[in-house]
Amino acid sequence: MPNCPECENELDVDVEELEEGDVVACDECGSEYEVVGVDPLELSRVDEENEEEDEEYFDEDEEEE
């Protein structure tokens, strides 16, 4: 089983069942990862908070103009 890149806890997933685009979550720290590759397994962190902050920052810039 793969480990969470954030906290090193084992991710409870069946690697053979994963497909690109699937999202897996760590039970320990709650981090979510999108599967971007399956052979070898590659995960990319899904970070919704940063996306929202970027949108808010962009909105603030628009208001200043």
Distance bins in CASP14 RR format, pairs under 12 A and 6 or more apart:
PFRMAT RR
TARGET T0000
AUTHOR 0000-0000-0000
RMODE 2
METHOD distances of the structure
MODEL  1
1 8 0 0 0 0 0 1 0 0 0 0 0
1 9 0 0 0 0 1 0 0 0 0 0 0
1 10 1 0 1 0 0 0 0 0 0 0 0
1 11 1 0 0 1 0 0 0 0 0 0 0
1 12 1 0 0 1 0 0 0 0 0 0 0
1 13 1 0 0 1 0 0 0 0 0 0 0
1 14 0 0 0 0 1 0 0 0 0 0 0
1 15 1 0 0 1 0 0 0 0 0 0 0
1 16 0 0 0 0 0 1 0 0 0 0 0
1 18 0 0 0 0 0 1 0 0 0 0 0
1 24 0 0 0 0 0 1 0 0 0 0 0
1 26 0 0 0 0 0 1 0 0 0 0 0
1 27 0 0 0 0 0 1 0 0 0 0 0
1 41 0 0 0 0 0 1 0 0 0 0 0
2 8 0 0 0 0 0 1 0 0 0 0 0
2 9 0 0 0 0 0 1 0 0 0 0 0
2 10 1 0 0 1 0 0 0 0 0 0 0
2 11 1 0 1 0 0 0 0 0 0 0 0
2 12 0 0 0 0 1 0 0 0 0 0 0
2 13 1 0 0 1 0 0 0 0 0 0 0
2 14 0 0 0 0 0 1 0 0 0 0 0
2 15 1 0 0 1 0 0 0 0 0 0 0
2 16 0 0 0 0 0 1 0 0 0 0 0
2 18 0 0 0 0 1 0 0 0 0 0 0
2 24 0 0 0 0 1 0 0 0 0 0 0
2 26 0 0 0 0 0 1 0 0 0 0 0
2 33 0 0 0 0 1 0 0 0 0 0 0
2 35 0 0 0 0 0 1 0 0 0 0 0
2 37 0 0 0 0 0 1 0 0 0 0 0
2 38 0 0 0 0 0 1 0 0 0 0 0
2 40 0 0 0 0 1 0 0 0 0 0 0
2 41 1 0 1 0 0 0 0 0 0 0 0
2 42 0 0 0 0 0 1 0 0 0 0 0
2 43 1 0 0 1 0 0 0 0 0 0 0
3 9 1 0 0 1 0 0 0 0 0 0 0
3 10 1 0 1 0 0 0 0 0 0 0 0
3 11 1 0 0 1 0 0 0 0 0 0 0
3 12 0 0 0 0 0 1 0 0 0 0 0
3 13 0 0 0 0 0 1 0 0 0 0 0
3 15 0 0 0 0 0 1 0 0 0 0 0
3 24 0 0 0 0 0 1 0 0 0 0 0
3 26 0 0 0 0 1 0 0 0 0 0 0
3 28 0 0 0 0 0 1 0 0 0 0 0
3 29 0 0 0 0 0 1 0 0 0 0 0
3 31 0 0 0 0 0 1 0 0 0 0 0
3 33 0 0 0 0 0 1 0 0 0 0 0
3 41 0 0 0 0 0 1 0 0 0 0 0
3 43 0 0 0 0 0 1 0 0 0 0 0
4 10 1 0 0 1 0 0 0 0 0 0 0
4 11 1 0 1 0 0 0 0 0 0 0 0
4 12 0 0 0 0 0 1 0 0 0 0 0
4 13 0 0 0 0 0 1 0 0 0 0 0
4 24 0 0 0 0 1 0 0 0 0 0 0
4 25 0 0 0 0 1 0 0 0 0 0 0
4 26 1 0 1 0 0 0 0 0 0 0 0
4 27 0 0 0 0 1 0 0 0 0 0 0
4 28 1 0 0 1 0 0 0 0 0 0 0
4 29 1 0 0 1 0 0 0 0 0 0 0
4 30 0 0 0 0 1 0 0 0 0 0 0
4 31 1 0 0 1 0 0 0 0 0 0 0
4 32 0 0 0 0 0 1 0 0 0 0 0
4 33 1 0 0 1 0 0 0 0 0 0 0
4 43 0 0 0 0 1 0 0 0 0 0 0
4 45 0 0 0 0 1 0 0 0 0 0 0
5 11 0 0 0 0 1 0 0 0 0 0 0
5 24 0 0 0 0 0 1 0 0 0 0 0
5 26 0 0 0 0 1 0 0 0 0 0 0
5 29 0 0 0 0 0 1 0 0 0 0 0
5 31 1 0 0 1 0 0 0 0 0 0 0
5 32 0 0 0 0 0 1 0 0 0 0 0
5 33 1 0 0 1 0 0 0 0 0 0 0
5 41 0 0 0 0 0 1 0 0 0 0 0
5 42 0 0 0 0 0 1 0 0 0 0 0
5 43 1 0 0 1 0 0 0 0 0 0 0
5 44 0 0 0 0 1 0 0 0 0 0 0
5 45 1 0 0 1 0 0 0 0 0 0 0
6 25 0 0 0 0 0 1 0 0 0 0 0
6 26 1 0 0 1 0 0 0 0 0 0 0
6 27 0 0 0 0 0 1 0 0 0 0 0
6 28 0 0 0 0 1 0 0 0 0 0 0
6 29 1 0 1 0 0 0 0 0 0 0 0
6 30 0 0 0 0 1 0 0 0 0 0 0
6 31 1 0 1 0 0 0 0 0 0 0 0
6 32 0 0 0 0 0 1 0 0 0 0 0
6 33 0 0 0 0 1 0 0 0 0 0 0
6 43 0 0 0 0 0 1 0 0 0 0 0
6 45 1 0 0 1 0 0 0 0 0 0 0
6 46 0 0 0 0 0 1 0 0 0 0 0
6 47 0 0 0 0 0 1 0 0 0 0 0
7 25 0 0 0 0 0 1 0 0 0 0 0
7 26 1 0 0 1 0 0 0 0 0 0 0
7 27 0 0 0 0 1 0 0 0 0 0 0
7 28 1 0 1 0 0 0 0 0 0 0 0
7 29 1 0 1 0 0 0 0 0 0 0 0
7 30 0 0 0 0 1 0 0 0 0 0 0
7 31 1 0 0 1 0 0 0 0 0 0 0
7 33 0 0 0 0 0 1 0 0 0 0 0
8 26 0 0 0 0 1 0 0 0 0 0 0
8 28 0 0 0 0 1 0 0 0 0 0 0
8 29 0 0 0 0 1 0 0 0 0 0 0
8 31 0 0 0 0 0 1 0 0 0 0 0
9 24 0 0 0 0 0 1 0 0 0 0 0
9 25 0 0 0 0 0 1 0 0 0 0 0
9 26 1 0 1 0 0 0 0 0 0 0 0
9 27 1 0 0 1 0 0 0 0 0 0 0
9 28 1 1 0 0 0 0 0 0 0 0 0
9 29 1 0 0 1 0 0 0 0 0 0 0
9 30 0 0 0 0 1 0 0 0 0 0 0
9 31 0 0 0 0 1 0 0 0 0 0 0
10 24 0 0 0 0 0 1 0 0 0 0 0
10 26 0 0 0 0 1 0 0 0 0 0 0
10 27 0 0 0 0 1 0 0 0 0 0 0
10 28 0 0 0 0 1 0 0 0 0 0 0
11 18 0 0 0 0 1 0 0 0 0 0 0
11 22 0 0 0 0 0 1 0 0 0 0 0
11 23 0 0 0 0 0 1 0 0 0 0 0
11 24 1 0 1 0 0 0 0 0 0 0 0
11 25 0 0 0 0 1 0 0 0 0 0 0
11 26 1 0 0 1 0 0 0 0 0 0 0
11 27 0 0 0 0 1 0 0 0 0 0 0
11 28 0 0 0 0 1 0 0 0 0 0 0
11 29 0 0 0 0 0 1 0 0 0 0 0
11 30 0 0 0 0 0 1 0 0 0 0 0
11 31 0 0 0 0 1 0 0 0 0 0 0
11 32 0 0 0 0 0 1 0 0 0 0 0
11 33 1 0 0 1 0 0 0 0 0 0 0
11 35 0 0 0 0 0 1 0 0 0 0 0
11 41 0 0 0 0 1 0 0 0 0 0 0
11 43 0 0 0 0 1 0 0 0 0 0 0
12 24 0 0 0 0 1 0 0 0 0 0 0
12 25 0 0 0 0 1 0 0 0 0 0 0
12 26 0 0 0 0 1 0 0 0 0 0 0
12 27 1 0 0 1 0 0 0 0 0 0 0
12 28 0 0 0 0 1 0 0 0 0 0 0
12 30 0 0 0 0 0 1 0 0 0 0 0
13 19 0 0 0 0 0 1 0 0 0 0 0
13 22 0 0 0 0 1 0 0 0 0 0 0
13 23 0 0 0 0 0 1 0 0 0 0 0
13 24 1 0 1 0 0 0 0 0 0 0 0
13 25 0 0 0 0 1 0 0 0 0 0 0
13 26 0 0 0 0 1 0 0 0 0 0 0
13 27 0 0 0 0 0 1 0 0 0 0 0
13 33 0 0 0 0 1 0 0 0 0 0 0
13 35 0 0 0 0 1 0 0 0 0 0 0
13 38 0 0 0 0 0 1 0 0 0 0 0
13 41 0 0 0 0 1 0 0 0 0 0 0
13 43 0 0 0 0 1 0 0 0 0 0 0
14 22 0 0 0 0 0 1 0 0 0 0 0
14 24 0 0 0 0 0 1 0 0 0 0 0
14 35 0 0 0 0 0 1 0 0 0 0 0
14 38 0 0 0 0 0 1 0 0 0 0 0
14 41 0 0 0 0 0 1 0 0 0 0 0
15 22 0 0 0 0 0 1 0 0 0 0 0
15 24 0 0 0 0 0 1 0 0 0 0 0
15 35 0 0 0 0 1 0 0 0 0 0 0
15 37 0 0 0 0 0 1 0 0 0 0 0
15 38 1 0 0 1 0 0 0 0 0 0 0
15 39 0 0 0 0 1 0 0 0 0 0 0
15 40 0 0 0 0 1 0 0 0 0 0 0
15 41 1 0 1 0 0 0 0 0 0 0 0
15 42 0 0 0 0 0 1 0 0 0 0 0
15 43 0 0 0 0 0 1 0 0 0 0 0
16 38 0 0 0 0 1 0 0 0 0 0 0
16 39 0 0 0 0 0 1 0 0 0 0 0
16 41 0 0 0 0 0 1 0 0 0 0 0
17 24 0 0 0 0 0 1 0 0 0 0 0
17 35 0 0 0 0 0 1 0 0 0 0 0
17 38 0 0 0 0 1 0 0 0 0 0 0
17 41 0 0 0 0 0 1 0 0 0 0 0
18 24 1 0 0 1 0 0 0 0 0 0 0
18 33 0 0 0 0 0 1 0 0 0 0 0
18 34 0 0 0 0 0 1 0 0 0 0 0
18 35 1 0 1 0 0 0 0 0 0 0 0
18 36 0 0 0 0 0 1 0 0 0 0 0
18 37 0 0 0 0 1 0 0 0 0 0 0
18 38 1 0 1 0 0 0 0 0 0 0 0
18 39 0 0 0 0 0 1 0 0 0 0 0
18 40 0 0 0 0 0 1 0 0 0 0 0
18 41 1 0 0 1 0 0 0 0 0 0 0
18 42 0 0 0 0 0 1 0 0 0 0 0
18 43 0 0 0 0 1 0 0 0 0 0 0
19 34 0 0 0 0 0 1 0 0 0 0 0
19 35 1 0 0 1 0 0 0 0 0 0 0
19 36 0 0 0 0 0 1 0 0 0 0 0
19 37 0 0 0 0 1 0 0 0 0 0 0
19 38 1 0 0 1 0 0 0 0 0 0 0
19 39 0 0 0 0 0 1 0 0 0 0 0
19 41 0 0 0 0 0 1 0 0 0 0 0
20 34 0 0 0 0 1 0 0 0 0 0 0
20 35 1 0 1 0 0 0 0 0 0 0 0
20 36 1 0 0 1 0 0 0 0 0 0 0
20 37 1 0 1 0 0 0 0 0 0 0 0
20 38 1 0 0 1 0 0 0 0 0 0 0
20 39 0 0 0 0 0 1 0 0 0 0 0
20 41 0 0 0 0 0 1 0 0 0 0 0
20 42 0 0 0 0 1 0 0 0 0 0 0
20 43 0 0 0 0 0 1 0 0 0 0 0
20 44 0 0 0 0 0 1 0 0 0 0 0
21 32 0 0 0 0 0 1 0 0 0 0 0
21 33 0 0 0 0 0 1 0 0 0 0 0
21 34 1 0 1 0 0 0 0 0 0 0 0
21 35 1 0 1 0 0 0 0 0 0 0 0
21 36 1 0 0 1 0 0 0 0 0 0 0
21 37 0 0 0 0 1 0 0 0 0 0 0
21 38 0 0 0 0 1 0 0 0 0 0 0
21 42 0 0 0 0 0 1 0 0 0 0 0
21 43 0 0 0 0 0 1 0 0 0 0 0
21 44 0 0 0 0 1 0 0 0 0 0 0
21 46 0 0 0 0 0 1 0 0 0 0 0
22 32 0 0 0 0 0 1 0 0 0 0 0
22 33 0 0 0 0 1 0 0 0 0 0 0
22 34 1 0 0 1 0 0 0 0 0 0 0
22 35 1 0 1 0 0 0 0 0 0 0 0
22 36 0 0 0 0 1 0 0 0 0 0 0
22 37 0 0 0 0 1 0 0 0 0 0 0
22 38 0 0 0 0 1 0 0 0 0 0 0
22 41 0 0 0 0 0 1 0 0 0 0 0
22 42 0 0 0 0 0 1 0 0 0 0 0
22 43 0 0 0 0 1 0 0 0 0 0 0
22 44 0 0 0 0 0 1 0 0 0 0 0
22 46 0 0 0 0 0 1 0 0 0 0 0
23 30 0 0 0 0 0 1 0 0 0 0 0
23 31 0 0 0 0 0 1 0 0 0 0 0
23 32 1 0 1 0 0 0 0 0 0 0 0
23 33 1 0 0 1 0 0 0 0 0 0 0
23 34 1 0 1 0 0 0 0 0 0 0 0
23 35 1 0 0 1 0 0 0 0 0 0 0
23 36 0 0 0 0 0 1 0 0 0 0 0
23 43 0 0 0 0 1 0 0 0 0 0 0
23 44 0 0 0 0 1 0 0 0 0 0 0
23 45 0 0 0 0 0 1 0 0 0 0 0
23 46 1 0 0 1 0 0 0 0 0 0 0
23 48 0 0 0 0 0 1 0 0 0 0 0
24 30 0 0 0 0 0 1 0 0 0 0 0
24 31 0 0 0 0 1 0 0 0 0 0 0
24 32 1 0 0 1 0 0 0 0 0 0 0
24 33 1 0 1 0 0 0 0 0 0 0 0
24 34 0 0 0 0 1 0 0 0 0 0 0
24 35 1 0 0 1 0 0 0 0 0 0 0
24 36 0 0 0 0 0 1 0 0 0 0 0
24 38 0 0 0 0 0 1 0 0 0 0 0
24 41 0 0 0 0 1 0 0 0 0 0 0
24 42 0 0 0 0 0 1 0 0 0 0 0
24 43 1 0 0 1 0 0 0 0 0 0 0
24 44 0 0 0 0 0 1 0 0 0 0 0
24 45 0 0 0 0 0 1 0 0 0 0 0
24 46 0 0 0 0 1 0 0 0 0 0 0
25 31 1 0 0 1 0 0 0 0 0 0 0
25 32 1 0 1 0 0 0 0 0 0 0 0
25 33 1 0 0 1 0 0 0 0 0 0 0
25 34 0 0 0 0 0 1 0 0 0 0 0
25 35 0 0 0 0 0 1 0 0 0 0 0
25 43 0 0 0 0 0 1 0 0 0 0 0
25 45 0 0 0 0 0 1 0 0 0 0 0
25 46 0 0 0 0 1 0 0 0 0 0 0
26 32 1 0 0 1 0 0 0 0 0 0 0
26 33 1 0 0 1 0 0 0 0 0 0 0
26 43 0 0 0 0 0 1 0 0 0 0 0
26 45 0 0 0 0 0 1 0 0 0 0 0
26 46 0 0 0 0 0 1 0 0 0 0 0
29 45 0 0 0 0 0 1 0 0 0 0 0
30 45 0 0 0 0 0 1 0 0 0 0 0
30 46 0 0 0 0 0 1 0 0 0 0 0
30 47 0 0 0 0 0 1 0 0 0 0 0
30 48 0 0 0 0 0 1 0 0 0 0 0
31 43 0 0 0 0 1 0 0 0 0 0 0
31 44 0 0 0 0 0 1 0 0 0 0 0
31 45 1 0 0 1 0 0 0 0 0 0 0
31 46 0 0 0 0 1 0 0 0 0 0 0
31 47 0 0 0 0 1 0 0 0 0 0 0
31 48 0 0 0 0 0 1 0 0 0 0 0
31 49 0 0 0 0 0 1 0 0 0 0 0
32 43 0 0 0 0 1 0 0 0 0 0 0
32 44 0 0 0 0 1 0 0 0 0 0 0
32 45 1 0 0 1 0 0 0 0 0 0 0
32 46 1 0 1 0 0 0 0 0 0 0 0
32 47 0 0 0 0 1 0 0 0 0 0 0
32 48 0 0 0 0 1 0 0 0 0 0 0
32 49 0 0 0 0 0 1 0 0 0 0 0
33 41 0 0 0 0 1 0 0 0 0 0 0
33 42 0 0 0 0 1 0 0 0 0 0 0
33 43 1 1 0 0 0 0 0 0 0 0 0
33 44 1 0 0 1 0 0 0 0 0 0 0
33 45 1 0 1 0 0 0 0 0 0 0 0
33 46 1 0 0 1 0 0 0 0 0 0 0
33 47 0 0 0 0 1 0 0 0 0 0 0
34 41 0 0 0 0 0 1 0 0 0 0 0
34 42 0 0 0 0 1 0 0 0 0 0 0
34 43 1 0 0 1 0 0 0 0 0 0 0
34 44 1 0 1 0 0 0 0 0 0 0 0
34 45 1 0 0 1 0 0 0 0 0 0 0
34 46 1 0 1 0 0 0 0 0 0 0 0
34 47 0 0 0 0 0 1 0 0 0 0 0
34 48 0 0 0 0 0 1 0 0 0 0 0
35 41 1 0 0 1 0 0 0 0 0 0 0
35 42 1 0 0 1 0 0 0 0 0 0 0
35 43 1 0 0 1 0 0 0 0 0 0 0
35 44 0 0 0 0 1 0 0 0 0 0 0
35 45 0 0 0 0 0 1 0 0 0 0 0
35 46 0 0 0 0 0 1 0 0 0 0 0
36 42 1 0 1 0 0 0 0 0 0 0 0
36 43 1 0 0 1 0 0 0 0 0 0 0
36 44 1 0 1 0 0 0 0 0 0 0 0
36 45 0 0 0 0 0 1 0 0 0 0 0
36 46 0 0 0 0 0 1 0 0 0 0 0
37 43 0 0 0 0 1 0 0 0 0 0 0
37 44 0 0 0 0 1 0 0 0 0 0 0
45 51 0 0 0 0 0 1 0 0 0 0 0
47 53 0 0 0 0 1 0 0 0 0 0 0
47 54 0 0 0 0 0 1 0 0 0 0 0
48 54 0 0 0 0 0 1 0 0 0 0 0
48 55 0 0 0 0 0 1 0 0 0 0 0
49 55 0 0 0 0 0 1 0 0 0 0 0
49 56 0 0 0 0 0 1 0 0 0 0 0
50 56 0 0 0 0 0 1 0 0 0 0 0
50 57 0 0 0 0 0 1 0 0 0 0 0
51 57 0 0 0 0 0 1 0 0 0 0 0
51 58 0 0 0 0 0 1 0 0 0 0 0
52 58 0 0 0 0 0 1 0 0 0 0 0
52 59 0 0 0 0 0 1 0 0 0 0 0
53 59 0 0 0 0 0 1 0 0 0 0 0
53 60 0 0 0 0 0 1 0 0 0 0 0
54 60 0 0 0 0 0 1 0 0 0 0 0
54 61 0 0 0 0 0 1 0 0 0 0 0
55 61 0 0 0 0 0 1 0 0 0 0 0
55 62 0 0 0 0 0 1 0 0 0 0 0
56 62 0 0 0 0 0 1 0 0 0 0 0
56 63 0 0 0 0 0 1 0 0 0 0 0
57 63 0 0 0 0 0 1 0 0 0 0 0
57 64 0 0 0 0 0 1 0 0 0 0 0
58 64 0 0 0 0 0 1 0 0 0 0 0
58 65 0 0 0 0 0 1 0 0 0 0 0
59 65 0 0 0 0 0 1 0 0 0 0 0
END
